[in-house]
Amino acid sequence: MYNDYRERIGKVVAYIEDHCCQPLNLDTLAGVSHFSKYHFTRIFTSVVGVTPMAFVNMKRIQHALVLLTDTNQTILEIAGQCGFESVSVFNAHFKKQYGCTPGSLRNSRQNNSNFPSAFSNKQAESPSLADYNRARSNPLLRRAWDHMVEIRQLPGFEVAYVRHIGSYLDTFAAWDKLIRWAGQQGLHAENQHFIGISLDDGELVEESACRYDACITLPGGFGREGHLTQVEFKTLSGGMYAVYPYYDTVDKFVLAYESMFSLWLPCSGYEADDRPCLEFCLNDPMKDKEGKCKVDLYIPIKQSG
């Protein structure tokens, strides 16, 4: 199964290398991989080590370096030829990767004929596919995952939710509002599920703009009228999920996603389905004696192929 992931991400890598100077977006790259658009970035990042667009920019900058050192094209021409929308964007990405601007590199070239070789070490430090090609056949690791991860079928849920926009570490206000509303409606934890949904990938979206829905499941026949703007309502799709139990502090919860997408999923015989992940909240961290959250992370999956 991991070989299939490697081949599919490898096709994306090859596509980027061949088309990096052309307009590229996540929908196009996800289409090349045939992975779910919803989870493509997580899968690519877990395998390659950087996000898809960071990899695109890395390849564009490497191509620009060749043009800067081997041609007399202007920096404006090189920026356009390598797919950057402006010189300022080109300068920012170039400086981030190589520690200097394209202009300063070109000026230094006049005084140091060996300047390009001085960048060879920096290029070697760029994210590579070494980890991406490593073997994933460790039987002890596989058995450990088999004991930890459970495959479950979930029904669809009708939920009420309060949306939070901002850091995923600061969702308590949304939960407080939802829980107060739920208490007024006679909805209690012993009868309903509390589910968090992290809608944005923190690798792609600024922390201040990340969207999170704090949800509570609703009993059949629950009336949606008369609630004004206190909560909103929606349906969560059912289906097959891989469930990873987590018990630790909230700030480390992102590692549960990383573990599932980078370690478990590629070897599992499944692939991520085009539905959001669900975070079933099983305790109140504020009341936990160690201040930890207990969460069952549900990763939507389907049979590979």
N, C-alpha and C positions, 0 to 999 in steps of 0.2 A: 504493500500500500504506500509506504514512504516513497518508493521509486516513482509511483504515479504522481505524487505531489511534486517530487523533484523535477520530473519531466514537464509538468504543466507550468511550474514557476520558471523552469529553464526556458520554456518557449517565450514567456513574458520578458525574461532577461534578454534573450536574443532579439526579440522584437524591439525592445528599447534601444539596444545597441545599434540596430539597423535604422531606427526611425527617431533617434533622440532629438534631432534638430527640427523635427516636424511638430506641429501641434499635437499634444497627447493629453488625454484625461483618464480618470479612473475607470469610467465606463468602458472605454476602448481597451484598456489593459485587462480589466476583469473579463471582458469578452474573449480576449486571447487565451486566458487561463481556463475559461469555462467554470470558474468558481463563482459563488454567490457574490453579487455586487456589494451586498450588505457587509460581508465579512472578508472580502478580498484583501483589503489593506492589512488587517490583522494577520492573515495567512502569509502574505508576501513579507511583511516585516519580521514575522517569527522565523521565516526561512532564510531571508537574505541579510537581515540585521538592520535595515533602514526602510523607511516607507517607500512606496513605489515612486512618488514624485521626487523624493530626495535622491533616489537612485537615478532618475531621469536627469536631474540637475547635475549630479556628479558626472555622468557621462557627457553632458553638454560642456561642462567646464573642462573636462579632459580633452575634448575635441578643440575647444577654444584655445587651450594651451599650445596645441600643435600649430594652430593658425597664427598665434601671436609670435611664436618663435621661428616659424618657417616661411612666413609670408610678410608682405608689406601692407596688407589690408588694414584699414583703419579700425579702431576699436568699435566704432559704430557699426561698421560692416560686419565685423566678427560677431558682435552681439546679435544682430539680426539673423545672420547665417546659422548661428547655433541655437536659435529658437527662443531667445530672450526678448521680452516685450519692450525693454528699454535698456539703455546703457547703465542706468542706476541700479536696476535689478541685476544685470550682469555683474557689475562691480561688487555688489553685496554678496552674491553667491561665490564669486571668485575669491574674494577676501576671506570668506568663511572657510573655504576649502584649502587655500594656499597661504593665507596670512598676509597677503599684499594685494594691491589693486592691479588690474591688467596693465594700466599705464606705468606703474612703478616697475613691473616686471620687464616691460619693453625697454624702459630707460636703462635698467640694469643690464639688459642684454648687450647694450652698446659697449659696456665696460667689462663684460665677463663672457667670453665666448663659450664657457662651459656652464653657463647659467642653467640651461634646461636639465642637465644631469643633476644639478643641485636639488631638483624637485622630485627626483626618482624615489627618494625615501618617503616623501610626503604622499606620493601616489601609492606606494606600497602600504601606507597606513590607512588608505581608504577602505571602506567596508568591502569585504570580499565574500566569495561563496564557499569559503573553507568549511564553515560550520554546516552550510547547506548540503555539502556532499558527504558529511560524516555518516557512518553506519548507524542504523537505529534498530538493531536486531538483538539488543540485550534482553535475554529471557527474564532475568530478575526484575528489570525495569518493567517489562510487559506484565509480569504477574502482579507487581505492586499496583500498577494502574488498574488492572482487572479487579483487584480487591477494593480500590478506592472509588472508581467511577461506575455508576449504575445507569443502565439505559431504561428510560421510562417513557410511557405514552401519557400525554396530558390531554384532557379535554379542552375545549375552548372556554374562556372565562369572560364574563361581563364584569367590568371593573369601573370604579370611580377613581379619579386620580387628580393630583395636584402637581403642576409642573414647576420644577425648579430650573433656573438658568444660572449657571456659575459653577464653581468648583464642586466636584463630586464629594469632597470632604465636608461640604457645608449644606447638606440636604435636610438637616434637622428641622428647619422652619417649614418646609413642605410637609414633612411627616407630622409635625405638631398640628398644622392646620387640618390635615386629612384625619388624624386620629380624633381631634375635637369634633369634626363633622360626623365621623363614624359613630362616636358615642351618642350624639344627638339623634342618630337614626336607629339606635339599638343594635349596631353592628359591632361584634366583639371578636377578639383574636381567637378565642376557642372555636368559633364557628366559621371564620373567614380567613383568607390568606392575605398577607401583606407582601407585595411584590414591588421591587424596584426595577426600573428599566433605564439603563444608561444608553442614551440614544446616539451619542457622538463618540467617535474615537479620539481620545486625547492626543494621539499622534498627529491628527489632522486639524483639530479645532482648538482655538485658544481656550484655556481653562475657564476664563470668564464667560465664554459663550456656550459651554457644554450644556446640553439639555438632559434633564433627568425627570422621570415620572414616578412619583410615589403613589402606588396603587393599592386598593383594597378590593377583593372580589365581592360580588353582590349576589344575594340569594335570588332564586327565580321569581319573576314577577315584581321585582323591586321597581317602584315608580320613580322615573327620572324627572318628573315635572316639579317645579317650585323650588329648585335649589339655587336659582339665580347664578351667580358667578363663583360660588364657594368651591365647587368641584366641576370637573368635566367627566365625560363618560366615553368608553370605547370597548371594543371587543379584542381580546387577545387570542390569536389563533392557537389551536391545539396541534398535536403532532408528536413526533419522536424527539426526545431530548437526551443528552448525556448530562448526568448530574454529578457535580463535584462538591463535596461537603467542605465548607471552610469555617474555621474558628480561629480568629486572630484579630488584631487591631484593624480598624477601618482603613488606615493609610497603606496597609500592605495588601488590600483586597485586589488591587490591580495585578498582583502576581498570580492570582488564581486564573485570571484571563490568560496571562502569559503562559502559564503552565499548560493549560488546556489546548491553546492554539498552537504552541510551538512543540510540545512534547507528546501530548496524548493524541490529538486529532490526526497528525500525519501517519501514525501507525495503527489507527483504530479500525480501518475498513469502512469508515464513514467520511462524509465531508459536510461542511457547514451548510445548512439550509438558509434560504432567504427570509428569515424571521429574526426578530430581535432576541437577544439573550435575556433571560429572566433571572432576577435575584430574589429568591424567596427568603424573606427576612424572618428568622426564627426566634430572635430575642431583641431586647432593648439594650444596646451597649452601655447606656447610662446606668442600667441596673445590674449589669454584670460585675461580679466581684473583681474581675481582672480588666474590666473596660473593653472587652473584646466583643466583636459581632459574630453571630452564628448565622451563616447564610448557606443555602443550597443554590449553587450557580447552575442554571439550566442552559446548556448550549444547544441550539436547534440543529439537528442533524438529519441526514438522509443517507441511504445506501449509496456508496460510491459507484459511479458509472451508470 
